[in-house]
Amino acid sequence: MIKRGGSAVMAKEELPECPVATAVSLIGGKWKLLIIRNLRERPELRRDLEGISQKVLTDSLRQMEDDGLVFRHDYGENPPRVEYGLTELGRQMMPVIDSLADFGVYYKAIAS
């Protein structure tokens, strides 16, 4: 893991050979794309991700923070208050998410 532009990213030696496998290693799983989608619009993650447990949400956010896709801001208040947001690297996922949304709309239109 190396720091680049304020974000932590994996070293080239750590990445899969295939670019698709690289992307999937960062955003694969049931929740990560939905978390990124939600961070684009609003910070109320848990409320908008029906069915996700706090542990899975926390683990996913930590992994994405480690990968440089999201940042965490701790306000140092009591009760604790933290906020997550997308880094520049995370914002680079938006065209992918938009394409997936377009495909989902298309598929729903042709489904019988």
Number of C-alpha atoms within 10 A of each C-alpha: 14 13 12 10 11 11 20 17 19 16 10 10 8 10 14 13 10 9 10 9 13 14 13 12 13 17 22 12 11 11 17 18 18 16 23 23 18 18 19 15 10 11 15 13 19 15 9 13 14 8 9 15 11 10 9 13 17 13 12 18 22 16 16 21 21 17 22 25 25 23 21 14 10 11 11 9 8 6 6 8 10 11 13 17 21 22 17 15 16 21 17 12 18 15 10 12 15 12 11 13 12 12 12 11 11 11 11 10 9 7 6 5
